[in-house]
Amino acid sequence: MAVRQNSLAEAAIPVAREGTRTSFLLRLVAPLLLGLLFLAAWEAFVRLESIPPYILPGPLLILDTLIKDWGTLSGSLWVTMQTTILAFICAALGGLGLAIFFAQSRLIELSLFPYAVILQVTPIVAIAPLIIIWVKDTEAALLICAWIVAFFPVVSNTTLGLNSADHNLLDLFQLYGASRRQMLWLLRLPNAMPYFLAGLRISGGLALIGAVVAEFVAGTAGSESGLAYRILESGYRLNIPRMFAALFLISVAGVAIFLLLTLVQYLVLRRWHESAVARENR
């Protein structure tokens, strides 16, 4: 009987792998087909209605503009991504450190966490002009604005994860005389890892949004300007195809950040956490 059960289990493995592969292809193909249909309808609408490009350019014109102006747009993309990456790293490290600090004392968390909430709910558009005035270095001001937007999801999610450790396991650690540091490194931090990674996925996109908003407010020009200034410049010159090309690059950058952080989350959690294991076995 045991031999028969083992043979059935081995036979089910290829079926499960085939189902996983089919599910992955479906997730990949379905959005691509829908996107292509949308772009085709957009192009057809623009051509049939003879809409001028300074009002609404078609996808083919936007692609042509992206290729022609790639030298300018790629440099602006790199400037924006530099601010985004630095702000994301600062938010990740700062949020993790502050969350660990909160986990050490309930009084500290109750005292400081409301100020983190205030920082998050304050519109960055309202305080960005002040930051740009107070901070003489424009790049540092942009970094601070992007960091403010990206910081809260990391500290909030990680704090929740650190405080969500199983109380029975905490009691067991205390029973065996574990120190606070041992409980932090061996229990609380591993338990908080999925929450921390989920916060990073949110923070990555917000860092890009914060960088773009700060660039809009700063209005920096020249060769070292980001994509936000290219959008403003294109609007002033009625170069709408370039505006759409810059918007497209921002969207692609945001999607790339999300997919990269999703991959990191999967690689870290796939062997031990239910969220990744369950997804793999669907």
C-alpha positions, 0 to 999 in steps of 0.5 A: 500500500505504501509503495502504491501511495508513493508511486501515485505521489510521484505521478502527481508531481509532473501534473502539479508542475504542468499546472504551475507552468500553465498558471504562470503563462496565463498570468503573463499572456492575459495582461499582454493580450489585453494591453495589445488590444488596448493599444490597437484600439487607441491607435485606431481611434486616433487615426479614424478620428484624425486627432492631432498629435498635440492633443492625443498622439497614437502609440506608434508616434509615442514609440517613434518619439521615444526612439528619436529622443532616447538620448535625452529621455534616458538621461532623465530616466537615470536621474530620476532612478538615482533619486528613487533608488537612494530614497528606497534604500534609506527608507528600507534601512531607516524603516527597519531600524526604527521598527526594531527600535519600536519593538524594544519598548512599547513606550517608545513605539507609543511616543514616536509612531504618531509622528511617523503617521503625521509625516505620512499623511502630510501631502508631500506637495505641500511640504516639498517647497519648504524642504527645497527652500531649507535644503540648499542642495537640490539633489538632497532635497529631492532625496528627502522628499522621496524618502518621506513618501517611501518611509512609512510603509516599511516602518509600519509593516515591519513594526506589525510583523515584529509585534505579531510573533507567536506569544506561545513561542515568546513564552517558550523562549523566555522559559529557556532563558533567551535574551531580548537579542536572541528573541529578536534575531531568532524569532521576531525578525524571521516572523517580520520578514514577510511583512518587511518585504511587503512594505518594501514592495509598496515603498519602491513604487512610492519612492518613484512617486515621491521623486517625480513629485519632488522634481515637479516642485523643484522644476530643475532644468538642464542636462541633469534634470529628471523625467518630471521636468521633461514632462513639464518642458514638453507641455510648455512646448506642446510636444505631447508625444514626448510627454507621453514617452516620458510618462511611459518611461515612468510607468515602465520604471514603476512596474520594473521596481514592483516586479523586481521586489516581488521576485526578491520576496518570492526568492526569500520566502519560497522555501519556508513561508506559506504565502510563497509556498501556497502560490507555488503549489496552486 
